């Protein structure tokens, strides 16, 4: 099990990025959360095995149909043992 903090930049708000991220996370078995940031980015905390996180990251680099992802940065962190994947609304 590995924990990644993921920041996605570009046209990623107002394009159902959070909802789509949850659908993909649920399908793959990724746990954590996704939220919009005040600066227009999307932040994702994701936990899963390496192979699953690789597939999840591939999706994050594209996002949903109307998104225009310009960059994705990741930092490995301490596993927090999330129970599921949630959309956080501020």
URGIUR-V418402 format. One line per field, one symbol per residue. ss: DSSP state (H for helix, E for strand, L for the rest). psi: psi as a letter, one per 40 degrees, with the letter a starting at -180 (. if undefined). A space follows every 50 residues. Layout:
ss->???
psi->???
//
This chain:
ss->LEEEEEEEEEELLLLLHHHHHHHHHHHHLLEEEEEELLLLLEEEEEEELH HHHHHHHHHHLLLLLLLEEEEEEEEEELLLLLLLEEEELL
psi->hihhhhhhiageieffdddddddddddefiiaiiiiideeihhhhhhaid ddddddddddedaideighdihiihhahhefidahihhh.
//
